[in-house]
Amino acid sequence: MVREAHRHNTRSRAANLTLGSKAGQPLKPPCRPGFSQNFYTVIVSRDVLHGQSILKDTTLSSEHVKFEDCQRSREVGFVSSDPNFSVRPDGSLYAEQELANLSEPVQFMVTARGLHDPHIWETTVKLALAGHPHPLALTKVGIEEMLSRAWDSQPRVIKFTRKHQRSSSANGLRRQKRDWVIPPINVPENSRGPFPHMLVRIRSDQDKAAGIRYSITGAGADQPPSGIYNIDPISGNMFVTQPLDREERASFHLRAHAVDMNGNQVENPIDLYIYVIDMNDNRPEFQNQVYNGSVAEGSKPGSSVMQVTATDSDDSTTANGMVRYRILSQTPHSPIPNMFTINSETGDIVTVAAGLDREKVSQYTIIVQATDMEGNLNFGLSNTATALISVTDINDNPPELTVRTFSGEVPENKLNVVVTNLTVVDRDQPHSPNWNAVYRIVSGDPSGHFTIRTNPITNEGMLTVVKPVDFEMNRAFMLTVVVSNQAHLASGIQSSLQSTAGVTISVQDVNEPPVFPVNPKMIRFEEGVPAGTTLTVFAAQDPDHFIHQIVRYSKLSDPANWLKINRTNGQITTMALLDRESMYVKNNVYEATFLAYDNGSPQASGTGTLQIYLIDVNDNAPVLVPREAQVCERARPSSRVNITASDADSDPNVGPFVFELPSFPASVRRNWTISRISGDYAQLRLRIPYLESSVYEIPIIVSDSGNPPLSNRSLIRVKVCPCDDNGDCSATGAVAAAGLGTGAIIAILICIIILLSMVLLFVVWMKRREKERQAKPLLIDPEDDVRDNILKYDEEGGGEEDQDYDLSQLQQPESLDHIINKPAGVRRVDERPVIAESQYPVRPSLPHPGDIGDFINDGLRAADNDPTAPPYDSLLVFDYEGSGSTAGSVSSLNSTSSGDQDYDYLNDWGPRFKKLADLYGGGDDD
């Protein structure tokens, strides 16, 4: 009865729709007026029943039929196809009249019409009483009975009814009065046919008087999805042409029309409501194939674990869409096979027994089955999903130290040394707060020499030294250590006795360096103490009291080399005067560093710093600045010299200073006067109205305020010069004041000109030399250049008769056997050897003239050593003329010129043939 292919196509559609629900709505597309759903399922609570009846005007449910009015100004009225029920303007459903009962679900069509809008919107509403028994259980027998009753029954005849004209009012639409109500047409989904299948017959009372033509309109006929229903225009038989799917469309609203042969309406249209009867053709579908949940170990029975949810696309008000859950299997079966149970209606999984222990079972695998038909395994469709339940850890296992006593050793005076590792065992979840160990030292370390850090990987406790220990103070430590977790123990879990242990630490003695009791040490002395003065004893102590060792001293740092230290007792003595004004003294303090070392093994040494605060004495006379100045030759108020006195000493051996001019020579006080402005400043100016331009050295005596005071006679070089209107020295005046005459200036200018001339001549000479070097092509004399000369080597003599030559070598031998039969590997002397050629030096593109000689020598040397270069040290056979040649010796040819040849054309061949033209062209001159 159920088609599997269709079941797969409709599997993803949910059948349980919630009226007016706003939760979980997806993002809305652009607003379209109309009902929010095509099908509403409204559950009527039994609280609305008055006995077994429903009173008139009783609101059936809090759920509403929701109509989207995008314009928010359209007046919409609702009309129900069932006279017993109606819809208020707010979308609430109510009873139009008193009903005896609602024992079976009721399904009807709701139509929305605008008062001033021709558009019509439709939806289907199904009412079902909460918890009502199903009169026809959809078993296999029930399905066959329903199909037989709804599909194979004799088709009904529907006649057009007489209707009053529709009336309207300003208050809204009123439902039309009918002579009787046409019941809806029920069609089961997934029918196998045959198709087309006749549903009803439409008739008009006037079909006997005149020819009537019938037609149907609406969604499913002439509107999408078109072609599902059609009608025989003559007989009025209405057919369904294909199987229906309730999950695609649960109802259809068609209108039947009757017209005469001319197309004139003879009957008012009647409304036909077709409802698709749901079949159990969809399996329950889990939202996930694998669900993950968790429960804490040790949870009590009834603890919630997780929820699984399956949906069925079939009608949720019938058994077809009512899903029930059950657990098929549990893995593992520890401690019992049924540790969990599931609520058959909600899918909530809870524990039913105690004994969950993560240390024994950390995860359970549950196979859950969802079955429709209210869980009827014989007729319902089922599906399964997997639930993975993880048992989460609680701190129900206290950490336990592996031994009761730990031990370790540590050298004295060492930091961040791991003395020993404390090992612990914890059965809780590794690397979680229930497992991570926290160690505490509860006794044995009042000074805080040790701490215990936890290794994050191994969970071991690393007992570490954080404050140096002293063998002379403590030779051993006895610690008590307690270990716990980061998380508190679970309720009812007690700490273990093995969470406490003792730690014995032995301190190892090492050779410690000598220590200066006061470091740095400050002493005070006046500067200027003579060499050999004993300043102090800077002695160090050896902390190793149980070992007798000798301490020796040496100087480590003495920037001014003023001090020395006694090697045995540390006595500090001066080697030079201590000067507070030295560059090595900072803020009156001089620092020196000394080394103290013992004779232990290994040797240990310590350093100490001696700070000497030098008390100032008046040992520096004041000095004046500036040492040079200039004034105008005529006394002016602004023509004066400001003088500043400075002293290297400190207070009270500095200012206020006393400035005065000496009495000798007398011209100083006669021409100049000095006055003190403040303790450190004075002014020098002319006493007389005019002083000749020159340079004057003026002595000034300045004294400080020390006890006794120190004085200093300083010379200030003052240039007296004529000044312009602004009081500045003119250029001529400045030169004159400097003491340079006109002759000296001219001599200086002449020297400068001579120096510039010498530099210019040197540059010209260097340029010329460079040009000569570039112009000279070779390092040889041009007369010896062979490129444009004809060289005379020697005379040949009188011919071959005058030479002792063997000319038989020039003739072709009678036989070539001695050449053909030449042994292999013997090189012919009259041919080029077949060996690699020598590499000759490459001449640079722009060689320096000085390198040409080296280039020629390298080329000659390579040619002399090249066995492949001709000649090959043999006579070559070129051709064989034959025996008995009529030609005589070539010596008989006369090579002398007849004198009639004209060689003047050689002059036109260029300079290379100039020698030949001179030799042969000038015959008349010879």
Protein Blocks (a to p, Z undefined) as FASTA:
>chain_A
ZZfklmmmmmmpcfbdcehiaghpacdddddeddfbfbdcddddfklpghjaccehiafb
fbdcddddfkopaccddddfbfkbccdfkopacdfbdcfblfbccddddddddfkbcbdc
ddddddddehiacfbacbfklmmmmmmmmmmpccddddddddddddddfkbccddddfbd
cddddddehiabjadddfbdcddfklmmpccddddedehilpccehkaccdfknopacdf
bdcdfklombdcdddddddfkopafbdcdddddddddddfbccddfbfbdcddddehiae
hiafbdcddddfbdfkbmklmccdddfbdcdfbfbfblbccdfklopacdfbehiafklm
mcdcddddddehhopaklmccdddddddddddddfbccddfbfbdcddddehiahiafbd
cddddfbdehiaklmccdddfbhplnopaccdddfklopacdddfbdcdfklogbdcddd
ddddfbdcdehiacdfklpccddddddddddddddfbacddddddehiaehiafbdcddd
dfblmbccddddddfbdfkopaccdfklopacdfbdcdfkbmkbgghiacdddddddfbd
cddddddddddddddddfbccddddfbdcddfbdcfklccddddddfbdcfkbccddddd
dfbdfklmmmpccddfblmbccdddfbfbdcddddddddddddfbdcddddddddddddd
dddfkopacfklmmmmnopafklmmmmmmmmmmmmmmmmmmmmmmmmmmmmmmmmmbfcd
fklpmklcccdfbdebjbjklpccdfklmpccfbfklmmmpcehiacfkbccdddddddd
dddfbdcfklmmmmmmmmmmmmmmmmkbccehiacdfbdebghiabdcfklpcfbdehla
ccklmmmnojklmmmmmmmmmmmlZZ
